[in-house]
């Protein structure tokens, strides 16, 4: 009886292993048979893939209760194993073959079995009986020879991101669907996964190379998300920065060899120090054709559109990054006063553009109703905000929502076209393409109301539209999508996406 639960855990682990492997192989592209992408409908259909495991557990337990005396058997018995294998290879597979043929009869197929074939998934087969009864498809051998020679897919655009916490491995497309829908929330039961988590951490230390986690498509453009196997804590560690810079450089070179035209830096890969190292790396390798982008203007443009129109004053709090400088510059040009709490922040902003002085106000006031927040905002500072304050993040990660009497905006995002393929979760992303090839992408996942769970990653690739803008609309001064105007300034075209 005590073996029932371990058996169920083993079945879950076995299923999840093959799911992860198949998703990785699908994203990588080599040996792929069908190029059809996933969608929300398929994820909905396959939400209950573990039901039969639960049913097996119930049946095993019921059999254990009824046949309690028969369960007093040794853990392993050689003759029993041989008999089990012979029964599986003989009668069981024979009966499965004919049952499967019966299910493909018009009556059963139309009323029941067609649901099983509505998704493009790996199907079991009975090769021996297929050959015996002549039901092998004539194209089987040629299809095998074609797919075995197919090489990995060459992307047009690569988005390079990284892991955030040890548990973030479960939020990738290779992980669990129910966790992918809530990447910024940790579950208590992940504590019981510590052996797998520890193993994945050790693997990332050993395997020093970016790996593919997701693929997307828009018309003829092929998009991929690559993951640097490093965590936030390693990005903030000085002794790891050289290693991370080397990994990013290798990823750039690999993407260039694969024929990618643009590589976007995501999350902490956009950090100023890494950006400087990447710039030096590109100068040392002038033969690279790929355009490396990190983007700052887009976030500023999106945040600018999030600020209420009647606003005349905002408070800036957080690390003064490139995004913050561009945002403050745009606000001051519009005549909106920007209040800074720190003297150092005030000096840094003036150093960036001394024309900001007229609308840049150093003050110790906290009574401003609109706060633009980045990295470094503390809970203590949030507690000083007046009731009804609107917090609008401009950094990669949103602030902790500790105030129930205030409002928190999502990270910068807008709508994406519905023609995007292989999107099967709700995410928020933002993009920029300008004449200097600057792109920024930021992500936050939402629960799918139509699915109950989402099957995707913290990362997505949707700046394909920016490539189109760059190639076809270099002279545009204004771009409108779904009633939202994308501001044109500093020779930059702004666009962003919400995928739901």
C-alpha positions in Angstrom: 0.0 0.0 0.0 2.8 2.4 0.9 4.2 2.1 -2.7 1.1 3.7 -4.3 2.1 7.3 -3.5 5.7 6.9 -4.6 4.5 5.2 -7.7 2.3 8.2 -8.5 5.1 10.7 -7.9 7.3 8.6 -10.2 4.6 8.8 -12.9 4.3 12.5 -12.5 8.0 13.0 -12.7 8.2 10.7 -15.8 5.5 12.6 -17.6 6.9 16.0 -16.7 10.4 14.9 -17.9 9.1 14.0 -21.4 6.9 17.1 -21.5 10.0 19.3 -20.8 12.1 17.4 -23.3 9.5 17.6 -26.0 9.0 21.4 -25.4 12.7 21.9 -25.6 13.0 19.9 -28.9 10.0 21.8 -30.3 11.6 25.1 -29.5 15.0 24.1 -30.9 13.5 23.0 -34.2 15.8 20.2 -35.4 14.0 17.0 -36.3 10.6 18.7 -36.0 8.0 17.0 -38.2 5.1 19.6 -38.0 5.6 23.3 -37.7 2.1 24.0 -36.3 2.3 26.1 -33.1 0.6 25.8 -29.8 -2.5 27.9 -29.0 -4.9 28.5 -26.1 -7.3 25.9 -27.3 -4.8 23.1 -27.3 -3.7 24.1 -23.8 -7.3 24.0 -22.6 -7.8 20.6 -24.1 -4.7 19.2 -22.4 -5.1 20.7 -19.0 -6.2 17.4 -17.5 -3.3 15.3 -18.8 -2.6 14.1 -15.2 -6.2 12.8 -14.6 -5.3 9.2 -15.6 -2.4 9.2 -13.1 -4.8 10.2 -10.3 -7.2 7.5 -11.5 -4.5 4.9 -11.5 -3.7 5.9 -7.9 -7.3 5.5 -6.9 -7.6 2.1 -8.6 -4.3 0.9 -7.0 -5.5 2.0 -3.6 -8.9 0.4 -4.0 -7.2 -2.9 -5.2 -4.9 -2.7 -2.2 -7.9 -2.4 0.2 -9.8 -5.3 -1.4 -6.9 -7.5 -2.1 -4.9 -6.7 1.0 -3.4 -10.2 1.4 -2.2 -10.2 -2.2 -0.1 -7.1 -1.6 2.3 -8.9 0.7 4.8 -9.5 -2.1 8.5 -8.8 -2.5 9.6 -5.4 -3.9 11.2 -7.2 -7.0 10.7 -10.6 -8.5 12.5 -11.7 -11.6 9.9 -14.1 -13.0 7.1 -11.6 -12.4 9.0 -9.0 -14.3 9.5 -11.3 -17.3 5.8 -12.3 -17.3 4.8 -8.6 -17.2 7.1 -7.8 -20.2 5.7 -10.7 -22.2 2.1 -9.8 -21.5 2.9 -6.2 -22.5 4.7 -7.1 -25.8 2.1 -9.8 -26.6 -1.6 -9.7 -25.7 -1.6 -6.1 -24.4 -0.1 -4.5 -27.5 -2.2 -6.8 -29.8 -5.4 -5.7 -28.1 -4.2 -2.1 -28.1 -3.7 -2.2 -31.9 -7.2 -3.5 -32.6 -8.8 -1.2 -30.1 -7.1 1.7 -31.8 -8.3 0.6 -35.2 -11.8 0.4 -33.8 -11.5 3.9 -32.4 -10.7 5.2 -35.9 -13.9 3.8 -37.3 -16.1 6.7 -38.5 -18.7 6.2 -35.7 -16.3 6.2 -32.7 -13.9 8.7 -34.3 -16.6 11.3 -35.0 -18.2 11.0 -31.6 -15.2 10.4 -29.3 -11.7 9.8 -30.6 -11.4 12.9 -32.8 -10.7 14.9 -29.6 -7.6 12.8 -29.1 -6.3 13.9 -32.5 -7.2 17.6 -32.3 -3.7 18.4 -31.0 -0.3 17.9 -32.6 1.3 15.6 -30.1 3.5 12.6 -30.1 1.4 9.4 -30.6 2.2 5.8 -29.6 2.3 3.2 -32.3 2.5 -0.6 -32.7 5.2 -1.0 -35.4 5.2 -4.8 -35.3 1.4 -5.2 -35.8 1.3 -2.3 -38.2 3.7 -4.2 -40.4 1.9 -7.5 -39.9 -1.5 -6.1 -40.9 -0.2 -3.6 -43.6 -1.3 -0.4 -41.9 2.1 1.3 -42.0 1.9 4.6 -43.9 3.8 4.6 -47.1 5.5 7.9 -46.3 6.8 6.7 -42.9 10.4 5.9 -44.0 10.8 9.0 -46.2 9.4 11.2 -43.5 11.8 9.7 -41.0 14.8 10.3 -43.3 13.7 13.9 -43.9 13.1 14.8 -40.3 16.3 13.1 -39.0 18.3 15.4 -41.3 16.5 18.6 -40.4 18.7 21.1 -38.6 17.9 23.4 -35.8 15.8 26.4 -36.7 17.5 29.7 -37.7 15.8 32.6 -35.9 15.4 36.1 -37.2 15.2 37.6 -33.7 16.6 36.3 -30.4 15.6 37.6 -27.0 18.2 36.9 -24.4 17.0 36.7 -20.8 18.1 34.8 -17.7 16.8 33.0 -14.6 15.8 35.1 -11.6 15.5 32.8 -8.6 16.2 29.0 -8.3 12.5 28.4 -8.5 12.2 30.4 -11.7 13.2 27.2 -13.6 9.7 26.0 -13.1 8.2 29.1 -14.8 9.9 28.5 -18.1 8.0 26.7 -20.9 10.0 23.7 -20.0 8.4 23.7 -16.5 4.9 23.6 -15.0 1.9 25.3 -16.7 0.2 26.3 -13.5 3.3 28.1 -12.3 4.0 29.8 -15.6 0.9 31.9 -15.2 2.2 33.4 -12.0 5.9 34.0 -12.4 6.1 36.6 -9.7 4.4 34.5 -7.0 6.1 31.7 -5.1 4.2 28.6 -4.0 4.8 26.9 -0.6 4.9 23.4 -2.1 8.0 24.3 -4.2 9.9 23.8 -0.9 9.3 20.1 -1.4 10.9 20.3 -4.8 14.3 21.3 -3.3 16.1 18.2 -4.6 15.2 19.1 -8.2 15.8 22.8 -7.5 19.3 22.1 -6.1 20.0 19.8 -9.0 19.0 22.5 -11.5 21.2 25.1 -9.7 24.2 22.7 -9.9 23.4 22.1 -13.5 23.4 25.8 -14.3 26.8 26.2 -12.7 28.2 23.3 -14.8 26.4 24.1 -18.0 27.8 27.5 -18.9 25.8 28.2 -22.1 22.6 30.0 -23.0 19.8 27.6 -24.0 16.6 28.1 -26.0 13.3 28.1 -24.0 10.6 29.3 -26.4 9.9 30.0 -30.1 7.3 32.3 -31.6 6.5 33.4 -35.1 4.9 36.3 -36.9 4.3 35.7 -40.6 7.8 35.0 -42.0 9.7 36.1 -38.9 11.0 33.4 -36.6 11.5 34.5 -32.9 13.3 32.7 -30.1 13.8 33.3 -26.4 17.2 32.2 -25.0 18.0 31.9 -21.3 21.4 32.6 -19.7 21.8 30.0 -16.9 22.5 32.6 -14.2 20.3 34.0 -11.3 19.7 37.5 -10.1 22.0 37.1 -7.1 24.8 36.2 -9.5 24.1 39.2 -11.7 24.6 41.4 -8.6 27.8 39.6 -7.6 30.9 41.4 -8.8 32.9 38.2 -9.2 30.3 36.7 -11.5 30.0 39.7 -13.9 33.0 38.7 -16.0 31.5 35.2 -16.5 28.1 36.5 -17.3 29.5 39.0 -19.8 31.3 36.0 -21.4 28.1 34.1 -21.6 26.3 37.0 -23.2 29.1 37.4 -25.7 28.9 33.7 -26.7 25.1 34.0 -27.1 25.6 37.0 -29.4 28.1 35.0 -31.5 25.9 31.9 -31.6 22.9 34.0 -32.7 24.9 35.6 -35.4 26.1 32.2 -36.7 22.5 31.1 -36.8 21.6 34.0 -39.0 19.6 36.1 -36.4 19.3 39.8 -37.5 18.5 41.3 -34.0 19.3 40.2 -30.4 17.4 41.8 -27.6 18.8 42.0 -24.1 16.2 41.2 -21.4 16.0 41.7 -17.6 19.4 42.3 -16.0 21.3 41.7 -19.2 20.3 45.3 -19.9 22.4 46.5 -16.9 24.7 49.4 -17.7 27.8 47.5 -16.9 26.9 44.6 -19.1 25.8 47.0 -21.9 29.3 48.6 -21.8 30.9 45.2 -22.0 28.7 44.2 -24.9 29.6 47.4 -26.7 33.3 46.6 -26.3 32.7 43.0 -27.4 31.0 44.1 -30.6 33.9 46.6 -31.3 36.4 43.7 -30.9 34.3 41.6 -33.3 33.5 43.9 -36.2 32.5 40.9 -38.4 29.3 40.4 -36.5 26.2 41.3 -38.6 23.7 41.0 -35.8 22.3 44.1 -34.1 22.3 44.0 -30.3 19.6 46.1 -28.7 18.7 46.9 -25.1 16.2 49.7 -25.4 15.4 52.5 -23.0 13.3 55.0 -24.9 10.4 52.6 -25.3 9.9 52.2 -21.5 10.0 56.0 -21.2 7.4 56.4 -23.9 5.0 53.8 -22.5 5.3 55.1 -18.9 4.7 58.6 -20.3 1.4 57.4 -21.8 0.4 55.8 -18.5 0.6 59.1 -16.6 -2.9 60.7 -16.2 -3.3 63.7 -18.6 -4.2 66.2 -15.9 -0.9 65.4 -14.0 1.3 68.5 -13.4 3.8 66.9 -10.9 5.3 63.5 -10.4 7.7 62.1 -7.8 10.7 60.0 -9.1 12.1 57.3 -6.8 14.5 54.5 -7.6 17.8 53.9 -9.2 18.6 56.5 -11.9 19.0 54.4 -15.0 19.0 55.2 -18.6 15.2 54.6 -18.6 14.7 57.1 -15.8 16.8 59.8 -17.5 14.9 59.5 -20.8 11.6 59.6 -18.9 12.5 62.7 -16.9 13.7 64.4 -20.0 10.4 63.7 -21.8 8.3 64.9 -18.7 10.3 68.1 -18.4 9.8 68.8 -22.1 6.1 68.5 -21.6 6.2 71.0 -18.7 5.6 68.4 -15.9 7.5 69.0 -12.7 9.6 66.0 -11.5 10.3 65.9 -7.8 13.4 64.0 -6.6 14.0 63.1 -3.0 17.7 62.5 -3.2 20.3 65.1 -3.9 22.5 62.6 -5.8 19.5 61.8 -8.1 19.0 65.5 -8.8 22.7 65.9 -9.7 22.8 62.8 -11.9 19.7 64.0 -13.9 21.2 67.5 -14.4 24.4 65.9 -15.5 22.4 63.9 -18.1 20.7 67.1 -19.4 21.3 70.5 -17.8 18.2 71.9 -19.5 16.0 69.9 -17.1 16.7 72.4 -14.2 13.5 74.4 -14.8 11.2 71.5 -14.1 13.4 69.3 -11.9 12.6 70.0 -8.2 14.8 68.6 -5.4 12.5 68.2 -2.4 11.8 66.1 0.7 8.0 66.1 0.0 6.1 62.9 -0.2 2.6 64.4 -0.9 2.8 63.9 -4.7 -0.1 61.7 -6.0 1.8 60.1 -8.9 5.0 58.2 -8.2 7.4 56.9 -10.9 9.3 54.1 -9.3 12.3 52.0 -10.2 14.7 49.7 -8.5 15.6 50.7 -4.9 12.1 51.8 -3.7 11.8 50.7 -0.1 8.6 49.7 1.9 9.3 52.6 4.3 9.2 55.1 1.5 5.9 53.6 0.2 4.4 54.0 3.6 5.0 57.8 3.4 2.9 58.1 0.2 -0.5 59.8 0.6 -3.7 57.8 0.3 -4.7 57.2 -3.3 -1.2 57.5 -4.7 -0.6 55.9 -8.2 2.7 53.9 -8.4 3.9 53.5 -12.0 7.0 51.3 -12.4 9.6 52.1 -15.1 12.1 49.4 -14.2 12.2 45.8 -15.1 10.6 44.5 -11.9 7.5 46.0 -10.3 7.5 47.2 -6.6 6.1 45.3 -3.7 2.4 46.1 -3.4 2.3 46.8 0.4 -0.3 49.7 0.3 -3.9 48.6 0.0 -5.1 52.2 -0.2 -3.0 53.0 -3.2 -3.0 52.0 -6.9 -0.2 50.0 -8.6 0.3 50.1 -12.4 1.7 47.2 -14.3 5.0 47.3 -16.0 4.9 49.1 -19.4 2.8 47.2 -21.9 0.4 47.6 -24.9 -1.4 45.3 -27.4 0.2 42.8 -29.7 -1.3 41.6 -33.0 -3.5 38.5 -32.9 -1.6 36.9 -35.8 1.3 36.0 -33.4 1.8 32.2 -33.4 2.8 29.9 -30.6 1.5 32.2 -27.9 -0.4 30.3 -25.3 -0.3 32.4 -22.1 -1.1 36.0 -21.0 2.0 38.2 -20.7 3.0 41.8 -20.9 5.8 42.9 -23.1 7.2 46.2 -24.4 9.4 46.9 -27.3 11.3 49.6 -29.0 13.2 49.9 -32.3 15.1 53.0 -33.3 17.8 53.9 -35.7 20.4 52.9 -33.2 18.6 49.5 -32.8 17.5 50.0 -29.2 14.9 47.6 -27.9 13.5 47.1 -24.4 11.3 44.2 -23.4 9.7 43.8 -20.0 7.4 41.0 -18.8 4.7 40.3 -16.3 2.4 37.3 -16.5 -1.3 37.3 -15.7 -3.7 34.4 -15.1 -5.5 33.3 -18.1 -9.2 33.7 -17.4 -10.1 31.4 -20.3 -7.7 28.6 -19.3 -7.3 28.6 -15.6 -3.6 28.1 -16.1 -1.0 29.3 -18.6 1.6 27.4 -20.5 4.5 29.7 -21.2 7.5 31.4 -19.8 8.4 34.7 -18.1 9.8 35.6 -21.5 8.2 36.3 -24.9 9.4 37.7 -28.3 7.2 40.3 -30.0 9.3 43.0 -31.3 8.8 41.6 -34.8 6.6 44.5 -35.5 9.4 46.8 -34.7 11.5 45.1 -37.3 8.7 45.7 -39.8 8.6 49.4 -38.7 12.3 49.7 -39.1 12.4 48.1 -42.6 9.2 49.7 -44.0 8.6 52.9 -42.1 11.8 54.6 -41.4 10.4 58.0 -42.2 7.2 57.8 -40.1 6.6 60.4 -37.4 3.6 58.8 -35.8 2.3 55.3 -35.5 -1.2 54.4 -34.3 -2.4 51.0 -33.2 -5.8 50.4 -31.6 -6.3 54.1 -30.9 -3.0 54.5 -29.1 -0.4 56.9 -30.5 3.2 55.9 -30.4 5.3 59.0 -29.9 8.1 59.7 -32.3 11.1 61.4 -30.7 14.8 61.2 -30.9 14.4 59.2 -34.1 12.7 56.3 -32.2 9.6 54.3 -33.1 7.7 53.1 -30.1 5.6 50.0 -29.9 4.7 47.5 -27.2 2.4 44.5 -26.5 0.0 42.9 -24.1 -0.7 39.3 -25.0 -3.8 37.8 -23.6 
